[in-house]
Amino acid sequence: MRRKFLSSKQKLKGWKEMEMGGTISTPGSSVDFKVGEFRTIQRPVIDLSRCTKCYICWAECPEPCIYRKEDGFVEIDYDFCKGCGICAEDCPVKCIHMVPEAE
C-alpha cells in the first residue's frame, strides 16, 4: 500500500476541524485501557526505604499509574505503566530505579 503525501499547496485541517480517528479516543480514556502492555524494556521499582513522600513521581507521571496509599507512600500500577522512566528521572532522592522487564 502506498502512502499519500500532501503537496506543499494543500492546507492541513486544524485539530478542531479533524474528525475522530480510529486510534483517537476521548480525553482521559487511558484508564479504560491497560496501556502497561506496551511496556517491553524496563519498568520502575520504588525503594520505599528511601522515599520521602514528596509525590513528584505522582505529579509527573503521564499515565494514571502512580497513586498514593493510605500510609502516604506511592505505589505503581503496572497495568498502566508504560515504562517511560519519567518518575525515576524526576525523583529527587533517586529511590525509583528502572529495571529490565524480565526481572
ABEGO torsion letter per residue (X at the ends): XBBBBBBAABBBBBAAABBBBAABBBBGAAAABBAAAABAABBBBBBAAABAGAGAAAAABABBABBBBAAGBBBBBAAABAGAGAAAAABAAGABBBBBAAX
